[in-house]
């Protein structure tokens, strides 16, 4: 039954609680009275990863592409709010940065000639007379 459940839901090891479970049920606790001692998390793997398989549980060909996608869609449904939030925050940050960059460029172009330092061309520099009348 456990092997069927593992194959159907394909959970990641992180789903198994690492803390705050009843005594002896955390991921890193040892399963007793089994000898040799194994941790609970070591039993949270499908039999194929352990090197054997049950003939009666072998997967038939997938009936449809949808059955293949169901576990992935369920995981996406759990995190969709975070994805949308990240996209919204990313859009706001991008808009603010773009506005600041455009404002800086506009300000830089809009500097009047009164504020700019006196610049002269090299040919004009030789013809300038600094004498006063």
DSSP file (Angstrom, degrees, kcal/mol; ACC not computed):
  #  RESIDUE AA STRUCTURE BP1 BP2  ACC     N-H-->O    O-->H-N    N-H-->O    O-->H-N    TCO  KAPPA ALPHA  PHI   PSI    X-CA   Y-CA   Z-CA
    1    1 A X     >        0   0    0      0, 0.0     4,-2.3     0, 0.0     5,-0.1   0.000 360.0 360.0 360.0 -43.1    0.0    0.0    0.0
    2    2 A X  H  >  +     0   0    0      1,-0.2     4,-2.7     2,-0.2     5,-0.2   0.903 360.0  52.3 -64.1 -40.4    2.8    2.4    0.9
    3    3 A X  H  > S+     0   0    0      2,-0.2     4,-2.2     1,-0.2    -1,-0.2   0.898 109.2  49.8 -63.6 -40.2    4.6    1.6   -2.4
    4    4 A X  H  > S+     0   0    0      2,-0.2     4,-2.3     1,-0.2    -1,-0.2   0.921 111.0  49.8 -62.4 -43.5    1.4    2.4   -4.4
    5    5 A X  H  X S+     0   0    0     -4,-2.3     4,-2.5     1,-0.2     5,-0.4   0.924 110.2  50.2 -61.8 -44.4    1.0    5.7   -2.5
    6    6 A X  H  X S+     0   0    0     -4,-2.7     4,-2.2     1,-0.2     5,-0.2   0.905 112.8  46.7 -60.6 -41.8    4.7    6.6   -3.2
    7    7 A X  H  < S+     0   0    0     -4,-2.2    -1,-0.2     1,-0.2    -2,-0.2   0.856 114.1  47.5 -70.7 -34.3    4.2    5.9   -6.9
    8    8 A X  H  < S+     0   0    0     -4,-2.3    -2,-0.2    -5,-0.2    -1,-0.2   0.928 125.2  26.7 -72.8 -44.5    1.0    7.8   -7.2
    9    9 A X  H  < S-     0   0    0     -4,-2.5    -2,-0.2    -5,-0.2    -3,-0.2   0.695  82.0-156.0 -96.5 -20.2    2.0   11.0   -5.4
   10   10 A X     <  -     0   0    0     -4,-2.2    -3,-0.1    -5,-0.4    -4,-0.1   0.904  22.5-167.1  45.5  57.3    5.8   11.0   -6.0
   11   11 A X        -     0   0    0     -5,-0.2     2,-0.2     1,-0.1    -1,-0.1  -0.368  17.9-119.6 -75.1 153.7    6.5   13.1   -2.9
   12   12 A X    >   -     0   0    0      1,-0.1     3,-1.8    -2,-0.1     4,-0.5  -0.563  26.1-113.1 -84.9 157.2    9.9   14.7   -2.4
   13   13 A X  G >  S+     0   0    0      1,-0.3     3,-1.2    -2,-0.2    -1,-0.1   0.808 114.0  68.6 -60.9 -29.6   11.9   13.7    0.8
   14   14 A X  G 3  S+     0   0    0      1,-0.3    -1,-0.3     3,-0.0     4,-0.2   0.704  87.3  67.5 -64.9 -18.3   11.4   17.3    2.1
   15   15 A X  G <  S+     0   0    0     -3,-1.8     2,-0.3     2,-0.1    -1,-0.3   0.838  80.9  87.2 -69.6 -32.1    7.7   16.5    2.5
   16   16 A X  S <  S-     0   0    0     -3,-1.2    11,-0.1    -4,-0.5    10,-0.1  -0.539  98.4-104.0 -68.6 127.4    8.5   14.1    5.3
   17   17 A X        -     0   0    0     -2,-0.3    10,-2.7     1,-0.2    11,-0.1  -0.270  30.0-169.3 -63.1 132.2    8.7   16.1    8.5
   18   18 A X  S    S+     0   0    0      8,-0.2    10,-0.3    -4,-0.2     2,-0.3   0.673  73.5   5.0 -88.8 -20.4   12.1   16.8    9.8
   19   19 A X  S    S+     0   0    0      7,-0.1    -1,-0.2     6,-0.1     3,-0.1  -0.959 108.6  43.8-154.6 168.1   10.8   18.1   13.1
   20   20 A X  S    S+     0   0    0     -2,-0.3     2,-0.2     1,-0.2     3,-0.1   0.616  76.7 125.0  67.1  16.3    7.7   18.6   15.2
   21   21 A X  S    S-     0   0    0      1,-0.2    -1,-0.2    -4,-0.1     5,-0.2  -0.550  75.6 -73.7 -92.1 167.8    6.3   15.2   14.4
   22   22 A X  S >  S-     0   0    0     -2,-0.2     3,-2.5     1,-0.2     4,-0.3  -0.194  74.4 -68.8 -57.0 157.6    5.3   12.7   17.2
   23   23 A X  T 3  S+     0   0    0      1,-0.3    -1,-0.2     2,-0.1     0, 0.0  -0.223 124.0  12.9 -53.6 127.8    8.2   11.2   19.0
   24   24 A X  T 3  S+     0   0    0     -3,-0.2    -1,-0.3     7,-0.0     8,-0.1   0.421 106.6  91.0  87.5  -0.5   10.1    8.7   16.7
   25   25 A X    <   +     0   0    0     -3,-2.5    -2,-0.1    -4,-0.1    -3,-0.1   0.374  53.4 111.5-111.0   4.0    8.3    9.9   13.5
   26   26 A X  S >  S-     0   0    0     -4,-0.3     3,-1.2    -5,-0.2    14,-0.4  -0.350  81.2-106.0 -73.7 161.5   10.7   12.7   12.3
   27   27 A X  T 3  S+     0   0    0    -10,-2.7    14,-2.4     1,-0.3    15,-0.3   0.848 117.7  42.9 -58.1 -39.4   12.7   12.1    9.1
   28   28 A X  T 3  S+     0   0    0    -10,-0.3    -1,-0.3    12,-0.2     2,-0.1   0.425  89.6 108.0 -93.3   1.5   16.0   11.6   10.9
   29   29 A X  S <  S-     0   0    0     -3,-1.2    11,-2.6     1,-0.1     2,-0.3  -0.470  74.2-111.5 -75.5 151.6   14.7    9.3   13.7
   30   30 A X  E     -A   39   0A   0      9,-0.2     2,-0.6    -2,-0.1     9,-0.3  -0.604  23.0-124.0 -83.4 143.8   15.5    5.6   13.6
   31   31 A X  E     -A   38   0A   0      7,-3.3     7,-0.5    -2,-0.3     2,-0.4  -0.773  41.2-132.6 -85.4 123.0   12.8    3.1   12.9
   32   32 A X  S    S+     0   0    0     -2,-0.6     3,-0.1     1,-0.2     5,-0.0  -0.919  74.1  23.8-118.4 147.8   12.7    0.6   15.8
   33   33 A X  S    S+     0   0    0     -2,-0.4    -1,-0.2     0, 0.0     2,-0.2  -0.816  94.2 108.0 -97.6  26.1   12.6   -2.4   16.4
   34   34 A X        -     0   0    0     -3,-0.2     2,-0.4     4,-0.1     4,-0.2  -0.463  64.3-129.2 -72.4 134.9   14.1   -3.0   12.9
   35   35 A X  S    S+     0   0    0     -2,-0.2     2,-0.2     2,-0.1    -3,-0.0  -0.999  91.0  44.4-127.4 128.6   17.7   -4.2   12.9
   36   36 A X  S    S-     0   0    0     -2,-0.4     2,-0.2     0, 0.0    -2,-0.0   0.503 106.3-114.1 -69.6 160.2   19.9   -3.0   11.2
   37   37 A X        -     0   0    0     -2,-0.2     2,-0.3    -7,-0.1    -2,-0.1  -0.481  38.4-179.6 -73.8 132.7   18.7    0.5   12.1
   38   38 A X  E     -A   31   0A   0     -7,-0.5    -7,-3.3    -2,-0.2     2,-0.2  -0.954  26.6-117.5-127.7 149.8   17.4    2.7    9.3
   39   39 A X  E >>  -A   30   0A   0     -2,-0.3     3,-1.1    -9,-0.3     4,-0.5  -0.532  26.6-115.7 -83.0 154.6   16.1    6.2    9.5
   40   40 A X  G >4 S+     0   0    0    -11,-2.6     3,-1.5   -14,-0.4     4,-0.2   0.876 114.4  58.9 -57.0 -39.9   12.5    7.0    8.6
   41   41 A X  G >4 S+     0   0    0    -14,-2.4     3,-1.1     1,-0.3    -1,-0.3   0.759  94.4  65.1 -63.3 -25.0   13.5    9.1    5.6
   42   42 A X  G <4 S+     0   0    0     -3,-1.1     3,-0.3   -15,-0.3    -1,-0.3   0.715  99.9  52.1 -71.8 -19.1   15.3    6.1    4.1
   43   43 A X  G << S+     0   0    0     -3,-1.5    -1,-0.3    -4,-0.5    -2,-0.2   0.425  87.5  84.3 -92.6   0.9   12.0    4.3    3.8
   44   44 A X  S <  S+     0   0    0     -3,-1.1     2,-0.4    -4,-0.2    -1,-0.2  -0.109  73.5  94.8 -94.2  34.7   10.4    7.3    2.0
   45   45 A X  S    S-     0   0    0     -3,-0.3   -39,-0.1   -32,-0.0   -33,-0.0  -0.953  80.9-107.9-124.9 143.6   11.8    6.1   -1.4
   46   46 A X    >>  -     0   0    0     -2,-0.4     3,-0.9   -40,-0.1     4,-0.8  -0.318  34.1-111.3 -65.8 156.6   10.1    4.0   -4.1
   47   47 A X  H >>>S+     0   0    0      1,-0.3     5,-2.1     2,-0.2     3,-0.7   0.808 114.5  65.4 -61.7 -29.8   11.4    0.5   -4.4
   48   48 A X  H >45S+     0   0    0      1,-0.3     3,-1.0     2,-0.2    -1,-0.3   0.882  99.2  52.3 -61.2 -37.2   12.9    1.2   -7.8
   49   49 A X  H <45S+     0   0    0     -3,-0.9    -1,-0.3     1,-0.2    -2,-0.2   0.736 107.7  53.0 -70.3 -20.4   15.4    3.6   -6.2
   50   50 A X  H <<5S-     0   0    0     -4,-0.8    -1,-0.2    -3,-0.7    -2,-0.2   0.470 125.6-100.6 -93.3  -2.8   16.3    0.8   -3.8
   51   51 A X  T <<5S+     0   0    0     -3,-1.0     2,-0.3    -4,-0.5    -3,-0.2   0.593  89.6  78.8 100.3  11.8   17.0   -1.6   -6.6
   52   52 A X      < -     0   0    0     -5,-2.1     2,-0.3     2,-0.0    -1,-0.3  -0.946  52.5-159.1-144.2 167.8   13.9   -3.8   -6.9
   53   53 A X        -     0   0    0     -2,-0.3     2,-0.5    -3,-0.1     3,-0.1  -0.983  21.4-120.8-146.9 154.5   10.3   -3.6   -8.2
   54   54 A X    >>  -     0   0    0     -2,-0.3     3,-1.1     1,-0.1     4,-0.5  -0.868  17.8-147.5 -97.7 126.5    7.0   -5.2   -7.8
   55   55 A X  G >4 S+     0   0    0     -2,-0.5     3,-1.1     1,-0.3    -1,-0.1   0.894  97.8  52.4 -61.6 -40.8    5.7   -6.9  -10.9
   56   56 A X  G 34 S+     0   0    0      1,-0.2    -1,-0.3    -3,-0.1    -2,-0.0   0.630 110.6  49.6 -73.7 -11.0    2.0   -6.2  -10.1
   57   57 A X  G <4 S+     0   0    0     -3,-1.1    -1,-0.2     2,-0.1    -2,-0.2   0.417  77.2 128.8-104.1   0.4    2.8   -2.5   -9.5
   58   58 A X    <<  -     0   0    0     -3,-1.1     2,-0.3    -4,-0.5    -3,-0.0  -0.303  68.4-106.6 -60.4 138.0    4.7   -1.8  -12.7
   59   59 A X        -     0   0    0      1,-0.0    -1,-0.1     3,-0.0     3,-0.1  -0.466  28.4-142.5 -68.9 125.0    3.4    1.2  -14.5
   60   60 A X        -     0   0    0     -2,-0.3     3,-0.1     1,-0.2    -1,-0.0  -0.340  49.1 -66.6 -71.6 170.3    1.3    0.4  -17.6
   61   61 A X        -     0   0    0      1,-0.1    -1,-0.2    -2,-0.1     2,-0.1  -0.306  67.2 -93.6 -57.1 141.0    1.8    2.8  -20.5
   62   62 A X        -     0   0    0      1,-0.2    -1,-0.1    -3,-0.1     3,-0.1  -0.365  28.3-143.8 -61.7 131.5    0.4    6.2  -19.5
   63   63 A X  S    S-     0   0    0      1,-0.2     2,-0.3    -3,-0.1    -1,-0.2   0.866  76.1  -5.7 -66.2 -36.2   -3.2    6.5  -20.7
   64   64 A X     >  -     0   0    0      1,-0.1     4,-1.0    -3,-0.0     3,-0.2  -0.976  66.6-108.9-153.9 166.1   -2.8   10.1  -21.6
   65   65 A X  H  > S+     0   0    0     -2,-0.3     4,-1.6     1,-0.2     5,-0.1   0.813 114.4  64.4 -66.1 -30.1   -0.5   13.0  -21.4
   66   66 A X  H  > S+     0   0    0      1,-0.2     4,-1.4     2,-0.2    -1,-0.2   0.894  97.5  53.4 -63.2 -41.5   -2.8   14.5  -18.7
   67   67 A X  H  4 S+     0   0    0     -3,-0.2     4,-0.5     1,-0.2    -1,-0.2   0.846 107.6  52.7 -62.1 -33.0   -2.1   11.7  -16.3
   68   68 A X  H  < S+     0   0    0     -4,-1.0     4,-0.4     1,-0.2     3,-0.3   0.877 112.4  44.4 -68.0 -37.5    1.6   12.4  -16.7
   69   69 A X  H  X S+     0   0    0     -4,-1.6     4,-2.6     1,-0.2     3,-0.4   0.659  87.5  90.8 -83.0 -17.0    1.2   16.1  -16.0
   70   70 A X  H  X S+     0   0    0     -4,-1.4     4,-2.2     1,-0.2     5,-0.2   0.878  86.5  48.2 -52.9 -48.4   -1.1   15.8  -12.9
   71   71 A X  H  > S+     0   0    0     -4,-0.5     4,-1.7    -3,-0.3    -1,-0.2   0.899 114.7  46.8 -61.3 -37.1    1.7   15.6  -10.2
   72   72 A X  H  > S+     0   0    0     -3,-0.4     4,-2.3    -4,-0.4    -1,-0.2   0.888 111.1  50.8 -71.0 -38.5    3.4   18.7  -11.8
   73   73 A X  H  X S+     0   0    0     -4,-2.6     4,-2.1     2,-0.2    -1,-0.2   0.864 108.1  53.4 -66.6 -35.5    0.2   20.6  -12.0
   74   74 A X  H  X S+     0   0    0     -4,-2.2     4,-1.3    -5,-0.3    -1,-0.2   0.903 110.0  47.1 -65.9 -40.5   -0.6   19.9   -8.4
   75   75 A X  H  X S+     0   0    0     -4,-1.7     4,-1.1     1,-0.2    -2,-0.2   0.903 111.7  50.8 -67.1 -39.5    2.8   21.3   -7.3
   76   76 A X  H  X S+     0   0    0     -4,-2.3     4,-0.9     1,-0.2     3,-0.4   0.871 105.9  56.2 -64.6 -35.8    2.3   24.3   -9.5
   77   77 A X  H  < S+     0   0    0     -4,-2.1     4,-0.3     1,-0.2     3,-0.3   0.841 104.6  53.7 -65.0 -31.8   -1.1   24.9   -8.0
   78   78 A X  H  < S+     0   0    0     -4,-1.3    -1,-0.2    -3,-0.2    -2,-0.2   0.789 118.8  32.5 -73.2 -27.3    0.5   25.0   -4.5
   79   79 A X  H  X S+     0   0    0     -4,-1.1     4,-2.0    -3,-0.4     3,-0.4   0.334  85.2 103.9-112.0   7.5    3.0   27.7   -5.5
   80   80 A X  H  X S+     0   0    0     -4,-0.9     4,-2.6    -3,-0.3     5,-0.2   0.861  78.9  56.4 -61.3 -35.8    1.1   29.8   -8.0
   81   81 A X  H  > S+     0   0    0     -4,-0.3     4,-2.4     1,-0.2    -1,-0.2   0.901 108.2  47.7 -63.6 -39.3    0.4   32.6   -5.5
   82   82 A X  H  > S+     0   0    0     -3,-0.4     4,-2.5     2,-0.2    -1,-0.2   0.896 111.6  50.8 -66.4 -39.5    4.2   32.9   -4.9
   83   83 A X  H  X S+     0   0    0     -4,-2.0     4,-2.1     2,-0.2    -2,-0.2   0.922 112.1  45.9 -65.0 -43.7    4.8   33.0   -8.7
   84   84 A X  H  X S+     0   0    0     -4,-2.6     4,-2.5     2,-0.2    -2,-0.2   0.921 112.9  50.9 -65.3 -43.2    2.2   35.6   -9.3
   85   85 A X  H  X S+     0   0    0     -4,-2.4     4,-2.6    -5,-0.2     5,-0.2   0.909 110.2  49.2 -59.9 -43.1    3.5   37.7   -6.4
   86   86 A X  H  X S+     0   0    0     -4,-2.5     4,-2.4     1,-0.2    -1,-0.2   0.888 111.2  50.2 -64.3 -38.8    7.1   37.5   -7.7
   87   87 A X  H  X S+     0   0    0     -4,-2.1     4,-2.2     2,-0.2    -2,-0.2   0.915 112.1  47.2 -66.1 -42.4    6.0   38.5  -11.2
   88   88 A X  H  X S+     0   0    0     -4,-2.5     4,-2.3     2,-0.2    -2,-0.2   0.940 114.3  45.9 -65.0 -47.3    4.1   41.5   -9.8
   89   89 A X  H  X S+     0   0    0     -4,-2.6     4,-2.6     1,-0.2     5,-0.2   0.906 112.5  51.5 -63.0 -40.9    6.9   42.7   -7.6
   90   90 A X  H  X S+     0   0    0     -4,-2.4     4,-2.3    -5,-0.2    -1,-0.2   0.891 109.8  49.9 -62.1 -39.6    9.4   42.2  -10.5
   91   91 A X  H  X S+     0   0    0     -4,-2.2     4,-2.4     2,-0.2    -2,-0.2   0.900 111.3  48.5 -65.6 -41.1    7.2   44.3  -12.8
   92   92 A X  H  X S+     0   0    0     -4,-2.3     4,-2.5     2,-0.2    -2,-0.2   0.931 112.3  48.0 -64.6 -45.6    7.0   47.1  -10.2
   93   93 A X  H  X S+     0   0    0     -4,-2.6     4,-2.5     1,-0.2     5,-0.2   0.913 112.6  49.4 -61.9 -42.3   10.7   47.1   -9.6
   94   94 A X  H  X S+     0   0    0     -4,-2.3     4,-2.4    -5,-0.2    -1,-0.2   0.908 111.3  49.1 -63.4 -42.6   11.3   47.1  -13.4
   95   95 A X  H  X S+     0   0    0     -4,-2.4     4,-2.4     2,-0.2    -2,-0.2   0.910 112.2  48.1 -64.1 -42.5    8.9   50.0  -13.9
   96   96 A X  H  X S+     0   0    0     -4,-2.5     4,-2.4     2,-0.2    -2,-0.2   0.930 113.4  46.8 -65.0 -45.3   10.5   52.1  -11.1
   97   97 A X  H  X S+     0   0    0     -4,-2.5     4,-2.4     2,-0.2    -2,-0.2   0.902 112.3  50.2 -64.1 -40.6   14.0   51.5  -12.4
   98   98 A X  H  X S+     0   0    0     -4,-2.4     4,-2.5    -5,-0.2    -1,-0.2   0.914 110.7  50.1 -63.5 -42.7   13.0   52.3  -16.0
   99   99 A X  H  X S+     0   0    0     -4,-2.4     4,-2.4     1,-0.2    -2,-0.2   0.910 111.1  48.6 -61.7 -42.8   11.3   55.5  -14.8
  100  100 A X  H  X S+     0   0    0     -4,-2.4     4,-2.3     2,-0.2    -2,-0.2   0.912 111.9  48.9 -64.1 -42.1   14.4   56.6  -12.8
  101  101 A X  H  X S+     0   0    0     -4,-2.4     4,-2.2     2,-0.2    -2,-0.2   0.929 113.1  46.8 -64.1 -45.3   16.7   55.9  -15.8
  102  102 A X  H  X S+     0   0    0     -4,-2.5     4,-2.4     1,-0.2    -1,-0.2   0.892 111.7  51.4 -64.7 -39.3   14.5   57.9  -18.1
  103  103 A X  H  X S+     0   0    0     -4,-2.4     4,-2.3    -5,-0.2    -1,-0.2   0.902 110.2  49.2 -64.1 -40.6   14.2   60.8  -15.7
  104  104 A X  H  X S+     0   0    0     -4,-2.3     4,-2.3     2,-0.2    -2,-0.2   0.908 112.1  48.2 -65.5 -41.6   18.0   60.9  -15.3
  105  105 A X  H  X S+     0   0    0     -4,-2.2     4,-2.1     2,-0.2    -2,-0.2   0.914 112.1  49.0 -64.7 -42.6   18.5   60.9  -19.1
  106  106 A X  H  X S+     0   0    0     -4,-2.4     4,-1.7     1,-0.2    -2,-0.2   0.900 112.2  48.4 -64.3 -41.1   15.9   63.6  -19.5
  107  107 A X  H  < S+     0   0    0     -4,-2.3    -1,-0.2     1,-0.2    -2,-0.2   0.894 110.1  52.0 -65.7 -39.9   17.5   65.7  -16.8
  108  108 A X  H >< S+     0   0    0     -4,-2.3     3,-0.8     1,-0.2    -2,-0.2   0.887 112.6  44.9 -65.7 -38.4   21.0   65.2  -18.3
  109  109 A X  H 3< S+     0   0    0     -4,-2.1    -1,-0.2     1,-0.2    -2,-0.2   0.790 106.8  61.5 -73.3 -28.8   19.8   66.4  -21.8
  110  110 A X  T 3<  +     0   0    0     -4,-1.7     2,-0.3    -5,-0.2    -1,-0.2   0.266  68.7 129.1 -86.7  13.0   17.9   69.3  -20.3
  111  111 A X    <   -     0   0    0     -3,-0.8    -3,-0.0    -4,-0.1     5,-0.0  -0.545  56.7-130.6 -70.3 126.0   20.9   71.1  -18.8
  112  112 A X    >>  -     0   0    0     -2,-0.3     4,-1.1     1,-0.1     3,-0.8  -0.258  16.7-111.5 -76.3 165.0   20.8   74.7  -20.0
  113  113 A X  T 34 S+     0   0    0      1,-0.2    -1,-0.1     2,-0.2    -2,-0.1   0.723 113.2  66.3 -69.9 -20.3   23.8   76.5  -21.5
  114  114 A X  T 34 S+     0   0    0      1,-0.2    -1,-0.2     0, 0.0    -3,-0.0   0.821 104.8  43.2 -69.4 -30.1   24.0   78.8  -18.5
  115  115 A X  T <4 S+     0   0    0     -3,-0.8    -1,-0.2     2,-0.1    -2,-0.2   0.745  95.7  92.9 -87.2 -24.3   25.0   75.9  -16.3
  116  116 A X  S  < S-     0   0    0     -4,-1.1     3,-0.1     1,-0.1    -4,-0.0  -0.398  84.4-107.7 -71.8 146.1   27.4   74.3  -18.7
  117  117 A X        -     0   0    0      1,-0.1     2,-0.5    -2,-0.1    -1,-0.1  -0.314  42.6 -90.6 -68.3 157.6   31.1   75.2  -18.4
  118  118 A X        -     0   0    0      2,-0.0     2,-0.4    -2,-0.0    -1,-0.1  -0.574  51.7-178.7 -72.3 118.4   32.6   77.5  -21.1
  119  119 A X        -     0   0    0     -2,-0.5     2,-0.4    -3,-0.1    -3,-0.0  -0.945   4.7-170.7-118.9 140.8   34.0   75.3  -23.8
  120  120 A X        -     0   0    0     -2,-0.4     2,-0.1     2,-0.0    -2,-0.0  -0.945  25.5-112.5-129.4 152.4   35.7   76.6  -26.8
  121  121 A X     >  -     0   0    0     -2,-0.4     4,-1.5     1,-0.1     3,-0.1  -0.425  33.5-113.4 -74.7 157.9   36.9   75.0  -30.0
  122  122 A X  H  > S+     0   0    0      1,-0.2     4,-0.8     2,-0.2    -1,-0.1   0.857 116.4  49.9 -65.1 -34.9   40.6   74.7  -30.5
  123  123 A X  H  > S+     0   0    0      1,-0.2     4,-0.6     2,-0.2     3,-0.3   0.834 110.8  49.9 -73.5 -31.8   40.6   77.2  -33.5
  124  124 A X  H  > S+     0   0    0      1,-0.2     4,-0.6     2,-0.2     3,-0.5   0.782  99.2  67.9 -73.6 -26.1   38.6   79.7  -31.5
  125  125 A X  H >< S+     0   0    0     -4,-1.5     3,-0.6     1,-0.2    -1,-0.2   0.857  97.9  50.6 -63.2 -36.3   40.9   79.5  -28.6
  126  126 A X  H 3< S+     0   0    0     -4,-0.8    -1,-0.2    -3,-0.3    -2,-0.2   0.759 108.5  52.2 -74.7 -25.2   43.8   81.1  -30.6
  127  127 A X  H 3< S+     0   0    0     -4,-0.6     2,-0.3    -3,-0.5    -1,-0.2   0.494  82.6 109.6 -90.9  -3.9   41.6   84.1  -31.7
  128  128 A X    <<  -     0   0    0     -4,-0.6     2,-0.5    -3,-0.6    -3,-0.0  -0.560  53.3-157.6 -79.1 132.3   40.4   85.1  -28.3
  129  129 A X        -     0   0    0     -2,-0.3    -2,-0.1     2,-0.1    -3,-0.0  -0.932  11.5-168.2-110.5 130.8   41.8   88.3  -26.9
  130  130 A X        +     0   0    0     -2,-0.5     2,-0.2     2,-0.1    -1,-0.1   0.203  49.4 118.9-101.0  15.0   41.7   88.9  -23.2
  131  131 A X        -     0   0    0      2,-0.0     2,-0.3     1,-0.0    -2,-0.1  -0.560  54.1-141.9 -82.4 145.6   42.6   92.6  -23.4
  132  132 A X              0   0    0     -2,-0.2    -2,-0.1     1,-0.1    -1,-0.0  -0.792 360.0 360.0-105.1 150.9   40.2   95.1  -22.1
  133  133 A X              0   0    0     -2,-0.3    -1,-0.1     0, 0.0    -2,-0.0   0.431 360.0 360.0 -96.2 360.0   39.5   98.5  -23.6
